[in-house]
Amino acid sequence: MTIDEIQQEIVEEFSGFEDWMDKYAYLIEIGNELTPIDPKYKIESNLIRGCQSRVWLHQEFTDGKIIFEAESDALIVKGLVALLLRIYSDRTPKEILGSEPRFIDDIGLRQHLSPTRSNGLLAMVKQMKLYALAYEKISAKK
């Protein structure tokens, strides 16, 4: 599946909920299914700056793709992290850089998240794109 197809799938999943409390509950459910990252990756350098809650983002570049692992100590943010991993993990830098997280607006997250959570979500996307940019440059030099 492409990044756009996965985002469309997420939009369709959320469209099944009328009420934002149900959407929050779904985000929490998604977050609870997230596999915790290895404690050795819960280090200061993996913390996302700009998030009110603690979010650790670890990445590895393997076979031309970036594999992301992440975790948060906040329930709703954990769900947001799970969505981003679903979209961006196991992708090439070009795929990541060539896509925008349109699902954020399409499901109404920007309007319904608190400003601090919204800023944190955008900080996570920005960090993933920065890793993609770095790996794209490294790959171009080879």
ZAPA-865050 format. One record per residue (C-alpha): residue in one letter; x, z, y. Coordinates in pm, whole numbers, plus 50000, padded with zeros to 5 digits. Example, Ala and Ser with C-alpha at 12.3 -4.5 7.8 and 13.67 -1.06 7.14 Angstrom:
# residues 2
A512305078049550
S513675071449894
//
This chain:
# residues 142
M500005000050000
T501154993050353
I501305019250625
D498255003650791
E496295004250466
I497105040950413
Q496055049050769
Q492785030550715
E492235050250395
I492755082750589
V490305071550858
E487715063850590
E488245097850424
F487675115950753
S484665094450845
G482815111150558
F482685143450760
E480205147151044
D481365180751173
W484835189451301
M484805222251113
D484515201650794
K487415179750907
Y489525210650973
A488595223950629
Y489685190650478
L492995192450667
I493565227350528
E492725215050178
I495215186250211
G497845210450339
N497295234250049
E498085205649809
L501415198849980
T504405205949758
P506595232349926
I510065220750018
D513105236249858
P513985268250047
K517495254450108
Y515905229150348
K514135255950551
I516985257550797
E517175257351175
S518395221351194
N515295209351006
L512815226551240
I510775203251457
R511195210951826
G507955210452021
C505795226151752
Q504265259951818
S504205267351446
R507245263151229
V507595228751071
W510585219550861
L511295182550805
H513925171950556
Q514815135850485
E516995115950251
F517845079050264
T517735063849917
D517645027249814
G516855016250169
K513915040150207
I513485073450379
I512035100950167
F510555128650380
E509715163750269
A508115188450504
E506345221350523
S504685243150784
D503725279550807
A500355270950969
L497365259050766
I496065230550984
V499565218951074
K500395218050704
G497535193250662
L498845172150948
V502285172550785
A500755161050455
L499085131650631
L502345121050796
L504215123350467
R501555102050301
I501995075550569
Y505735075550635
S507565088850330
D509165064050089
R509235036850355
T511975015450502
P513145023050855
K511694989450966
E508244998450829
I508285032051006
L509495017951336
G507014989151319
S503945010951296
E502095034351523
P500155064651400
R496795050251506
F494955073351264
I495475101451519
D493065085151762
D490915068051501
I489825101051344
G489705119351677
L492625142951623
R493965138751975
Q490675150952121
H490075179151873
L493485194851831
S494695221152072
P497295207752318
T500065226652136
R499065212351796
S498705177651942
N502175180252098
G503535192751767
L501995163551579
L503555138851822
A506895157251792
M506765152751414
V506055115451448
K508855112251704
Q511345129551473
M510405107151180
K510875076551399
L514235089451524
Y515415092851163
A514165057451096
L516025044251400
A519245061651292
Y519015048350936
E518185013451061
K521355013551271
I523435026650980
S522014999850749
A522724972351002
K526404982151012
K526824977650637
//
